[in-house]
Amino acid sequence: MYPGRSVLFEEGHRSNGVFVVCAGHLKLSASSREGRTMILKIAGPGDVLGLGATLSDGPYEVTAETLEPCTIKAVRRNEFVKFLEGFGEVSQHAAQSLAREYSDAFQNARRLALSGSSTGRLAQLLLDWARTAACGKPELRFTMALTHDELASMAGTSRETVTRLLNQFEREGLIERRGATLVILKPSQLEAHVR
């Protein structure tokens, strides 16, 4: 069990194993030498963290920090490698997980580099999170565990712009905020901002 806002592992530190998220959400971030931080992903239940670093026996590429109380299972590197050697099916799942990480990183880079507007980048983030949280259900809702500063980091914009855009989306009836819950009311109209 990890309390909210605690660091699971830090970017640049030698990996000592993988972590499986059982409950709760974490932010994965990277920092520049100048001290700027970018949030790359919000990890949730079922995600395996530190897999690439553990398999390459290198340092963690990101910092993982809990956003809320989390239940995490840790597997030390040597135990994990022995497990992979003994079970080919697990090795296949590990490769698939790495492929998903690569795809996510590519999509994040594409979103930041190719989306022409802050409006489009924020709209895409909200839609992605809502679709992931919906798990196939028709209603698109999720718990917003990030501050406006953290959202700005993920969208490649400023906190002020995020606040302005969320208020605009709400005035336009595209989203509704109920405490920490955000509901997307008109996904197709919000999607129109992405293009």
Sequence and secondary structure as in RCSB ss.txt:
>XXXX:A:sequence
MYPGRSVLFEEGHRSNGVFVVCAGHLKLSASSREGRTMILKIAGPGDVLGLGATLSDGPYEVTAETLEPCTIKAV
RRNEFVKFLEGFGEVSQHAAQSLAREYSDAFQNARRLALSGSSTGRLAQLLLDWARTAACGKPELRFTMALTHDE
LASMAGTSRETVTRLLNQFEREGLIERRGATLVILKPSQLEAHVR
>XXXX:A:secstr
 B TT EEE TTSB  EEEEEEES EEEEEE TTS EEEEEEE TT EESHHHHHHT B SSEEEESS BEEEEE
EHHHHHHHHHH HHHHHHHHHHHHHHHHHHHHHHHHHHH   HHHHHHHHHHHHHHHHHTT SSEEEE  S HHH
HHHHHTS HHHHHHHHHHHHHTTSEEEETTEEEES HHHHHHTT 
